[in-house]
Amino acid sequence: MSYLRFEKALMTNLEYSLKKEFLRTNHLGAYASSTIVDCNTRKYHGLLAVPIPEFGQWNHVLLSSLDVSVIQHGARFNLGLHKYQGNNFSPLGHKYIREFCADDVPTTTYRVGGVLLKKELILQQDENRLLLRYTLVESSGGAVTLQFQPFLAFRSVREYTHENGVASRQYTPVDNGIKTCMYEGYPDLYMQFSKKNDFVYNPDWYRGVEYPKEQERGYATQEDLYVPGYFELQLRKGESVVFAAATVETKTTALKRLFEAEAEHVDLWDNYFHCLQSSAHQFHFVNGDDCYIRAGFPWFDCRARDEFIALPGLTLATHETDYFEACMKTASQGIRDFIKNKKKTIKLRELDSPDVFLWAIWAIQQYASHVGMDVTRKKYGNLVENIIDFILAGKHPNIEVCPNALLSSQGHDVAITWMNSSNAQGRPIVPRSGLIVEFNALWYNALMFALTLLQPLKSKAKKVALYEKTAIRCKAAFVDTFLNEHGYLYDHIDGDWVDWSVRPNMIFAVAFDFSPLDAVQKKNIVDICTRELLTPKGLRSLSPKSGGYNPLYVGPQHCRDYAYHNGPAWPWLEGFYLEACLKVYKRSRLSFVQRQMVGFEEEMTYHAIGTMPELFDANPPFSGRGCYAFAMNVAELLRINEIISKYSYS
């Protein structure tokens, strides 16, 4: 039985099927994404969205969609689907869909009378090339004519294109296809087939294409798409043809072999774990010799904090230590450049955030638990030592080591923590500044890990003594500063200001391997998080009992910004919560943790199928929101799954 399979009755119900999206990426940063009925509902959707470094960090949609029409006995049946203004859908091709299955290669099967047509989609991993294979499975009337209409956008995923006189209508014939480029500076788009076809030049703009997801998010909703004409060819029963859309020319005689070769290496999406594992691979991004973790799709790029938090789950938990090391090699160069005040040479953003280097040490700590301390010491010992020394020397521009060994950072003007939403003026909506609870939990954990890592080295005896002395002072100050009479931790303390809000950031002080808290204090924090923050989809970012609670991440941008970290639930936080539960309650909470994990499996068939969205509303029915594939969420589910396995078999 297929895992990600949707039958005709579901596909023809647009209220249901338009909410289901698919995503396929390659390691170069390109992606193909739409709904399972091939109706784009976001400006980010497109069959070929590629990075163009000359135009900035965002991807650009070149090929928005490809309408296919079946012509038999003089009748034409268009299998495409677009939404136009006024809630009009055309040409209603979804009614011909028999099923959609994405257990490996995303496959759509169409039934048009006596014709059964199968479409399979692959995004080539080492080239920005979309491959679509069409197979005529059945035909009661002999050969069938197919027409292919490409809808072109040539614009950033954050913008729209509209009918204009600047767009070039020129095209050049190439082997079994054409190449065209709408605007100067863009690469040519090559559209080619594996067999000879006729291209009929019939340029036109399709006006008023509408994206309802953007309307939900308070943005403009309409654009015009350019269609240069259509390709026409014939297929016999049992015959296949492969269509390629790419930024470089393709050898068309090799297209069928290329599709088959790529299909052999496609990830499996046929169960919950395989979906998480395959989704993990979608965040891998390779740029020359540098390797990264992309924070999410469709609108996030590579962010340092996200990478270090996600790295253990996306690599170590999937037994891909080599990719962890590749990413850390790139990130280490960025960290060393920052420490030495050199120009940044890598594409990892927000390295200057005060907690980022501490999350890097946490990631290395997870690596040590997989490969051992000796290997870790040899590979990353110097890096960990350099980070600790850099902070202790007071050289980080936004970290002050206080006399009691706690860390203080300034976050009034710019958001410096993971709670990083800002208003229209760029000011933090949740201005966390001064002594921040997770920064100091990270700091104590980093000191203790560095101490453990370097202790066997006689040459580091003085350094070990310094770290130990600092850690002892930090531990005492942490408890004295953050623990309040109600048994939970203040979120942050800024001078005389104390934030009493119950937020999830205190859970890190329990979840980390080295905690400044005793057993009773840990239990109290876990219990408070359970009572006030836990949902079936993650920990709330703010307790309903705290002022400013806003559980719904809906409406225009400013409304969502103010809700972002003031209520909605985040699955990656639950990863640390579940880890804390197991550390406090041991195996007695194992069944509870397993039940919590089960609640996430149903998300595999919602949103972007097979992956996890960014966040969820904090109140029932806990609807998924934000970007539809978020690296930290997938990572923590994988990491906790591994931890559960260790408890289950211990």
Helices and strands as residue ranges (DSSP letters): E 5-7, H 8-11, H 14-17, E 21-25, E 31-35, E 46-51, G 53-55, E 59-72, E 75-78, E 82-84, E 88-90, G 93-96, E 97-101, E 107-112, E 115-123, E 129-139, E 144-156, E 171-174, E 177-180, E 189-193, E 198-210, H 212-216, E 222-235, E 240-246, G 252-254, H 255-264, H 272-282, E 284-287, E 290-293, E 296-297, H 304-315, G 316-318, H 321-339, H 356-371, H 373-392, E 400-401, E 407-408, E 435-436, H 437-454, G 458-460, H 461-482, E 492-494, E 497-498, G 504-507, H 508-511, H 519-532, E 534-535, E 538-540, H 557-563, E 569-570, H 571-585, G 586-589, H 590-601, G 602-605, E 615-616, E 624-625, E 629-630, H 631-648
